[in-house]
Amino acid sequence: MPRVLVPALLAVLVAVGLLVAPAAQSASPDLVVSQLFAGGGNSGAPFTNDFVELFNRGSTSVDIGSWTIQYASAGGSTWQSTALSGSVQPGRYYLVQLASAAAIGSPLPTPDATGTTNLAVSGGKVALVRDSTLLTCGASAGSCSANSQVADLIGYGSAADYEGGGPAPAISNTLAAVRAGAGCTDTDDNSSDFSSASPAPHNSSTPAASCGSGPPPPPEGVSQSAAVDIDIQPVLSIALERSTVSFGNAAAGDTPASVSEHVTVVSNNETGYALTIHRSAFTPADLPLGISGTAPSGGQIGPGLAGGAIAPIPVAPAADLLVGTTAARSAGAGDVWATSLGFVSPLPVVPPGRYTSTVTFTVIGR
């Protein structure tokens, strides 16, 4: 009997590494000073200019059109101001370029604001202020933090005023004061929130960073992989043009005209398949039934059918007749074998009546 189509089963197994959320940072949603560098243009400096970097660690945009960056010496209370403009989006940086001691080092990334203040390497105070009024605080610890207009204060090195228990560590011509967590950490203590590290300025064009509790995005240029597995099952099916072939009425000595019985085979076997045929004997008496046909593109017709010959169909249990073979998988819609059933010789003299037989096509993977 014809082989039954074995449906292709698709099993996809994806191994995904679970990402573990980092510990949450302090919850204060605000704009902070995330980095400052005072060695711009000094001997050995990596950059030509001092700079102050801001970071929006909150979840909403901050309008800084009336804000200023102000600076005072380590023990002083006289402040210099640089005006800011625009707004800072969540997760974005803002770069303020300040003075240069000499043309030593590389230029900063394109700044978002510029000023002429010269930061001292040995120590000083930088305040992010919500207006343009110059501060008068800073001679003693905690004096500037008491001002409600001070959004953030960084005392570094030998500074007399600072947030929390102490100033940020000392910096140098080659080291900046850098806030932990890429700017996300803010415990209101300069001594623990900042460390000395190589300066790495970011401006508003830098890709956004996240301070949320969810997993951070993968760093640029790093790939993540998943294993994918699939088992393609064998496909082998056969379909006949007709389920019943009738030759109508005939008389002894007639050779009825052949009737087409095209056979469509679908197979995904890379080495092809073989198509064969056999039949049962006619009852009540046998008749000389045969088959002819042509092969589809890429197929090879069996030797008994070569040259358009009509070959007798073997009666089981005799071996099947080879209709044809292929050496590759079938076409997408299947291979169509253009076969016809007919008689190899005139009908013999037999008793009148209805004569029946069963013809079986079989397709076998090679």
N, C-alpha and C positions, 0 to 999 in steps of 0.2 A: 504494500500500500504506500501512497505518497508519504514522505516524511512530514512531520508537523513542524511549523515554525517555532523555534525556541526563542522566546523574547529576550532581547538584550537587557541584562540587569545592570543598573548603574549604581554603584556604591561609592560615595565620596566620604573619605575620612580625613578631617582637617585637624591637624594638631596645632593648637594655638597656645602660645605661651601666655600665661596670665600676667598682666601688668599690676604691680603692687603700688598703691597710691602712697606718695610720700607723706611724711608727717605734716600736719597743717601748720602754716605760719600764723603769727599773731594776727588778730582779726581786724586791726585798725585799717579801714579802707581810705587811703589818703595818698597824696603826692609827697614823695620823700626825696632827699638827697641820696642817691645811690652810689656816687663815686666822686672823689675830688682829687685833683693832681696839681701840685704846686711847683714842680721842677721844670716847667716848660721852657726850653731853650737853654737850660743850664748845662754844664759839662756832663756828658754821658746821657742826657735826657733822651728818651725815645720819641718825644713829641716836642714841637716848637713852642706850644702854648700851654699855659695853665688851663684847666677846665673844671667845671662843675657839671655833673650829670644828674638829671632828675629821672624818677621812674614813678609811673602811676600804678600802684599796687592794688588799687581798688577796682570796682566793677562799673564805674560811671566816668564819663569824660569830665575833666577839670579845666575850667576856663581860667587862664592865667594872664589875661589881657591887662590886668592892673597890678600884677604881682612883681616882686623884685627878688633878685639874689643879692644879699648884702654880706660884706666881709669886714671883720675887725681883727686887729693884731691879737696875739695871745692874751695879753693882759689889758688891752685897751677897750674903750667904750665909744670910740669914734668909728663910724661905719661908712663904707663906700658901697654904692648901689649900681646894679645893672638891671635895666628894665627887661621884662619878658613880654611875650605876645602870643596870641593864638590860644590853643587848648592842647591838652595831652590826653589821648585816648587810653582806655584801660589796657594795661599790659605793655604800654609804649614808653619809650625813653625820650628825653629832651636834652640836647647838648648845648651848654653855654660855654663859648670860647672866651678866655680872658687873656691877660698880658703874656708877652714873650720876652725872655731875657736876651735871646740871640737866635740866629738862624741855625739852631742845632736841633736835629731830630726830624721826624716826618710831620707833614701837615696833619691836622685833625680831620676826621670825617666832616663833611659839610655841617657847620654849626646851625642850630635853630635860633640862637641869639648870640650877640657878641658884646664884650665889654673890655675895659682897659685896666681892671683891677689886677694887681700883682699879689698873688698869694705867697705867704712866707712858708718856706719849707720846714722851718723849725717848729712852727706851731701857729695856730690861729683859730678863728671862729667863722663859720659860714652859716648863714641863716636864710631859709626860704620864707619870705614875708608876703602876706596877703595884700599888702598895699605898698605905696611908694614912700611912706614916711620913714625917715632914717631912724634906726634904733639908737638908744642911749644906754642900753644895758651891757652886761658882759664882763664887768670887773670882778664879779664873784659868782660862784657856782649857783645855778638855779635862777639867776636874775633874768635871763632872757626867756627861759621856759615859762615864766609867769606871765609873759605878754601874750594875750590871746591872738594877736595878729601873726605870731611866729608859728608857721605850719610845721617847720622842722628846724632843728639846730644841730650842727656838728662842731664840736670842739675837738681839735686834734693836737697831738704832740704836747706842747707845754701850755695849752689853753687853760685860762682860769675859769671859763664857763663851758658847760657841756650838759648833755642830757644824761640822767642816771648817775651811776656810781663813779664814773671817770671818763676822761677823754678817749677818743679813738687813738690807736697806736701811732707812734711817730712815723712820718713818711720821709721820702728823700727825693733826689733828682731822678731816681729810677723806680720809685714805689709810690703807689697811690693808696688812699684810704678807700676801701671797697666794702660796700654793705653786703652782708651774707644773703644767700638765697637769690642771687642775681637781682637784688633790690627788694625782694619780698619780705625779708625779716625785719621787723621793727618792734623791739621790746622797750623802746625809749631809754636805752642805755648805750651810749656811744662806745663804751669799752668792750661790750660783748657783741654789739651789732656790726662792728667794723673790724677789718683786719688789714694789714699792709700787704699789697700784692702788686704785680705788674699792671700798669694802667691799660685799660681796654675800653676806650670810649665808644658809646653808642648814641646814635641820633634818632630822630623820629622816623627815619626810613628803616631802622632795624626791625626785623620781624618781631611780632608781639610775643611776650613771655607770659606764662600763666602762673598765678599764685593761688589758684583754687585747690580744692581737695581732690579733684580728679587727676588721672594720670597725665603727665606732661606729654606733649607731642614728641615723637622721636627726633633726635638731632638731625639737621640737614645732612644728607649724604649717607645715612645709616639705613640699611635694609632690614626688613623683617620678613621671615620666610614661613611658609606653611607647607606641610607635606600633603600631597594630593595623591590618592590612590583610586584606581578604577579597574574593575574586572569586566571586560567585554566578553560576553558569552557567545558561543557559536550560533550562527543563524543559518538555517537551511529549510527552505520552504518550496512548495511546488503548487501550482494552480493550473487547472485545466480549462480550456475554452468552453467545453461542454461536459455536462455530467451524463448525458445520454447521446449516443450517436445512432441515428436511424437511417437505414438505407431504403426504407419504404418497401414497395412490392417488387419482386423480381421473379424470373422464371429460370428453370434449369438451362444452362448454356449462356445465360447473361453474365456480363461483367459490370456490376453497378459502378457508377462514377464515385470516385473517392470523395470523402467528406473531411474537411479540415478539422483538426483537433490540436490547436496551438497549445504549447506547454510553456508556462512562465516559471523560471527558477530564480530564487533569491538566495545568495550564499555570500558569507563574508570570509570564507576559507581562502587564504592567500594562495594556496596551491591548486585551487579549482575543485571541480566535481565531475562526476560521471552520471549520465542520464541513461537509464535502461528501461526495457519494457518486456512484459510477458502477459499471457492471457490464460483464461480457462477455455476448455473445449466447448464449442457450440453444442447445444442439445436441441432436439434429440439426435442430431448427427452433426459431425464437425464440418466446418466450411473453411476455405483457404484464405483467412484474413491476413492482411499485410500492412506495412507502414512505409511511408516515404517522407522525406523532409529535407530541410536545409538548416544549417547551423547559424546562430547569431554571430555578430561581430566578435572575433576573438575565440570562437568555438571551433571544434573540429568534428565533422560529421562522422558517424561510425562507418567502418569499411563496408558493411552490408548495404548501406544506403548511399554510398558514394555514386556520383554521377547521375543522381535523380532516380536511382533504382528503387523499386518497391520490394521490400524484404519480408518474408514470412515472419509472423510474430510467434515465438515459441510458446508451446502449451506447457504450463507448469505440470510436473516439477522440473522440466528441462531448464537449462541455464538461460538467463535473460539475454535478449538481444541488446547490444550496445547502440543506443541512438546517437550519442556523441559525448564529447568531453570538453572541458576548459582547463586552462592552466593558471587561472587567476580568479579573484572574486568577481561576482556578477556586477553588471551595471547597477546604478542606483535604484532604478525602478524594476530591476530584474532582467534576466536574459530570456528572450522569446524564441523558442524553437518552433519553427513553422512546419509542423508535421501534419500529415493527412493519413486517415485510415481508409483502406480499400481492399481489393481482392487481387491476389497474385495470379489467379487463373479463373476461367469461367466457372460459374456455380455448377456443381455436380448434380446429377439426377438424384433427388432425395424426396421423401414424402412431403406433401404440402404442410404448412403450419408456420408458427412463429418460432424463430431460432434466436437464441440469446447466448451471449458470452460476456465475461467481465475482463476488461483490459486494465492492467495496472502499470503505471509509470513509477519508477523509483529513482530518486536522486541520492547519491552517495558522495560525501566529502572525500577528496583524494589525499 
